[in-house]
Amino acid sequence: MRLRIDLAYDGTAFRGWARQPNLRTVQGTLEAAIARILGGDPRLVVAGRTDAGVHASGQVAHLDLTDAQQQRLQSARNPDPTALAARLNGVLGAYADVAVHRVTVAPEGFDARFSAVWRRYEYRLADRTSGYDPLDRFRTTYLNDELDVASMDAAARSLRGLHDFAAYCKPREEATTIRTLLEFDWHRDEGGILIAHVKADAFCHSMVRALVGGCVAVGQGRLNPDHLVEIRDALTRVDEVKVLAARGLTLTEVGYPADDLLAQRAEQTRNRRELDAD
């Protein structure tokens, strides 16, 4: 049995998603809670492996149960997998910084990572126009500057499409930096906070925070929108584009195709990743 787990977390006190020895991570914390209930050595597969300090409101993972774990689930007072969410939240405790929204039996062919067709992030940025709110300090980056949101929005929109984003990624050996940037825009909310919406088929390491950093340079007047396109097409990281703090970044949603296309999408994604590594 494969389970789909929908969850959220405040990344402030985590050293990222991925399990690491002697470090507190989201994966390690959640797998420990699962092990207390179902036993064994559970291993989660996640849609997006977020970095240290990055948050999530719409993260998705899957878990393959062993025969022994499935037997323990079925022997519970309520064997319905959907009841596992409440049990996990009970183990995680009140006011935990990670919470499970839903647990469901995954449809045939579902893979949290490889079946995904897009991921959406939000970046929150405060400046002198909005002011600094200490109650938002763990989820909003503050810059002591006045940013031009119209120029930032124009710059963001100019970067959309299928491109090589090597100039906006931290390089990883044998990993492609070609991505389709489906959405990228900026606006101010009712309180004046600058909000970036960023959606792509996938993201390479630090890509969102570097794209945000490029737009900030435009908002400060240090670059213009055309410069961000020139930097992208030159395929080389530059000092003018800073990777902004993790605290402002939240994974908000992961998109999947219709159930009958899940297996096909997973196979296509795996094949592409294998080709990238050759």
C-alpha positions in Angstrom: 0.0 0.0 0.0 1.3 3.5 -1.0 0.0 6.4 1.1 -0.1 10.0 0.0 0.7 12.5 2.8 -0.2 16.2 2.5 1.6 18.3 5.1 2.8 21.7 6.1 5.7 23.0 8.2 7.5 26.0 9.5 11.1 25.5 8.3 12.7 27.9 10.8 14.1 25.2 13.2 14.7 22.5 10.6 17.9 21.9 8.7 15.8 21.3 5.5 13.7 18.4 4.4 16.1 15.6 3.9 17.1 13.3 6.8 20.7 14.0 8.0 22.6 12.4 10.9 22.3 14.3 14.2 20.4 17.1 12.6 16.7 18.0 13.0 15.0 17.8 9.6 11.3 17.6 8.5 11.8 14.1 7.0 13.5 12.8 10.1 10.9 14.2 12.4 7.9 12.9 10.4 9.5 9.5 9.8 10.1 9.1 13.6 6.4 9.9 14.2 5.4 7.3 11.7 7.7 4.7 13.2 6.1 5.2 16.6 2.7 4.4 15.2 3.5 1.8 12.5 6.9 0.6 13.5 9.7 -0.3 11.0 12.0 2.2 9.3 9.7 4.3 7.1 11.1 6.3 4.2 9.3 9.2 2.7 9.5 10.4 -0.9 8.7 14.1 -1.2 7.6 16.4 -4.1 10.2 19.1 -3.3 13.2 18.8 -1.0 13.2 22.2 0.6 16.4 23.8 2.0 17.1 24.8 5.6 14.7 27.5 6.8 12.2 27.1 3.9 8.6 26.6 4.8 5.8 24.6 3.2 2.0 25.0 3.3 1.3 22.5 0.5 4.1 19.8 0.6 3.3 16.3 -0.7 5.1 13.0 0.2 4.4 9.3 -0.3 5.1 6.3 1.9 5.2 2.7 0.9 4.0 0.5 3.8 5.7 -2.9 4.5 3.5 -5.9 5.2 4.2 -5.5 8.9 3.3 -1.8 8.9 0.1 -2.5 6.9 -0.9 -5.1 9.5 -0.4 -2.6 12.3 -2.5 -0.1 10.5 -5.3 -2.5 9.9 -5.2 -3.7 13.5 -5.7 -0.2 14.9 -9.0 0.9 16.5 -9.7 2.9 13.3 -7.9 1.1 10.4 -8.9 3.7 7.8 -5.6 5.3 6.5 -7.3 8.7 6.6 -7.3 8.5 10.4 -3.5 8.3 10.4 -3.2 12.0 10.0 -4.8 12.7 13.4 -2.6 10.0 15.0 0.5 11.5 13.5 -0.4 15.0 14.7 -1.0 13.6 18.2 2.5 12.2 18.2 4.0 15.4 16.8 2.3 17.3 19.7 0.4 20.6 20.2 1.8 23.6 18.4 4.3 21.5 16.5 6.2 23.1 13.6 5.1 20.3 11.2 1.5 19.1 10.7 -0.1 16.5 8.5 -3.2 17.7 6.7 -4.3 14.5 5.1 -3.3 10.9 4.6 -5.0 9.0 1.7 -4.4 5.8 -0.2 -2.4 6.9 -3.3 -4.0 6.2 -6.7 -2.2 3.7 -8.9 1.0 5.0 -10.4 1.3 8.0 -8.0 4.8 9.2 -7.1 5.0 12.3 -5.0 8.2 13.4 -6.7 8.1 12.1 -10.3 4.4 12.4 -11.0 4.4 16.1 -10.2 3.9 18.4 -13.2 4.6 21.7 -11.4 5.5 23.3 -8.1 4.4 26.7 -6.9 6.3 28.9 -4.3 5.6 32.2 -2.7 8.2 34.6 -1.5 7.3 37.3 1.1 9.4 40.5 1.2 9.0 43.6 3.4 10.6 46.9 2.7 10.3 50.5 4.1 7.0 50.9 2.4 5.4 48.0 4.3 7.6 48.3 7.4 8.9 45.6 9.6 6.5 43.4 11.5 8.3 41.3 14.2 5.3 38.9 14.3 6.2 37.9 10.7 9.9 37.8 11.1 10.1 34.0 10.6 8.3 34.0 7.2 9.1 37.4 5.7 12.5 38.8 4.6 13.0 42.5 5.4 15.1 44.9 3.4 15.7 48.4 4.6 15.0 49.9 1.2 12.1 51.2 -0.9 11.5 48.7 -3.8 9.8 49.5 -7.1 7.3 46.6 -7.4 6.2 47.5 -10.9 9.8 47.1 -12.2 10.2 43.9 -10.3 7.0 42.5 -11.8 8.1 43.4 -15.3 11.5 41.8 -14.7 9.9 38.6 -13.4 7.5 38.3 -16.3 10.4 38.7 -18.8 12.0 35.5 -17.4 9.1 33.2 -18.1 9.4 30.2 -20.4 11.6 27.3 -21.2 15.2 28.3 -20.6 18.5 27.3 -19.0 18.6 28.9 -15.6 22.2 28.1 -14.7 22.8 31.7 -13.8 20.1 31.5 -11.2 21.0 28.1 -9.7 23.7 26.7 -7.4 25.4 24.1 -9.6 25.1 20.4 -8.8 27.1 17.8 -10.6 25.2 16.0 -13.3 22.0 18.0 -12.7 20.2 19.9 -15.5 19.4 23.6 -15.0 16.9 23.7 -17.9 13.4 24.5 -16.5 10.1 25.9 -17.7 9.2 28.9 -15.6 5.4 28.9 -16.0 4.5 31.9 -13.7 6.5 34.6 -12.1 5.1 37.9 -10.9 5.1 40.4 -8.0 2.4 42.5 -6.2 1.9 44.1 -2.9 -0.7 42.7 -0.5 -3.1 44.8 1.5 -0.4 45.4 4.1 2.2 46.5 1.6 4.2 43.2 1.7 5.7 42.3 -1.6 4.6 38.9 -2.7 6.2 36.8 -5.5 4.4 33.9 -7.1 6.7 31.5 -8.8 5.6 28.3 -10.6 7.7 25.9 -12.7 7.8 22.3 -13.8 10.7 21.9 -11.3 13.3 24.0 -9.6 17.0 23.6 -9.4 19.0 24.4 -6.2 18.3 27.9 -4.8 16.6 28.9 -8.1 13.6 30.7 -6.5 15.7 32.7 -4.0 18.1 33.7 -6.8 15.3 34.8 -9.1 13.9 36.9 -6.2 17.4 38.3 -5.6 17.6 39.4 -9.3 14.2 41.1 -9.1 15.3 42.9 -5.9 18.3 44.3 -7.7 15.8 45.7 -10.3 13.5 47.0 -7.5 16.5 48.9 -6.0 17.5 50.4 -9.3 20.8 48.6 -9.6 19.7 46.6 -12.6 16.9 46.9 -15.2 14.6 44.1 -16.4 16.6 43.5 -19.5 19.7 42.8 -17.4 18.0 39.8 -15.8 17.3 38.3 -19.2 20.9 39.0 -20.3 22.3 37.4 -17.1 20.0 34.3 -17.7 21.1 33.9 -21.3 24.8 34.3 -20.4 24.4 31.1 -18.2 26.9 32.5 -15.6 26.2 33.4 -12.0 27.0 37.1 -11.2 27.6 39.0 -8.0 24.7 41.4 -8.7 22.2 38.6 -8.2 22.0 37.6 -4.5 20.4 34.5 -3.1 17.9 35.9 -0.6 17.2 34.5 2.8 15.2 31.2 3.1 12.8 32.6 5.7 10.7 34.4 3.0 10.1 31.3 0.9 7.2 28.9 1.1 6.3 25.9 -1.0 2.5 26.4 -1.5 1.3 23.8 -3.9 2.3 20.8 -6.0 0.3 19.9 -9.2 -0.4 16.4 -10.5 -2.1 15.2 -13.7 -5.3 13.1 -13.7 -5.0 9.7 -12.0 -4.8 7.8 -15.3 -1.7 9.8 -16.3 0.2 9.6 -13.0 2.3 6.5 -14.0 3.1 7.9 -17.4 4.2 11.2 -16.0 6.4 9.5 -13.4 8.1 7.3 -16.1 8.7 10.4 -18.3 10.3 12.3 -15.5 12.5 9.4 -14.4 13.7 8.9 -18.0 14.5 12.6 -18.3 16.5 12.6 -15.1 18.4 9.6 -16.1 19.3 11.2 -19.5 20.4 14.4 -17.6 22.8 12.3 -15.5 24.5 10.6 -18.5 
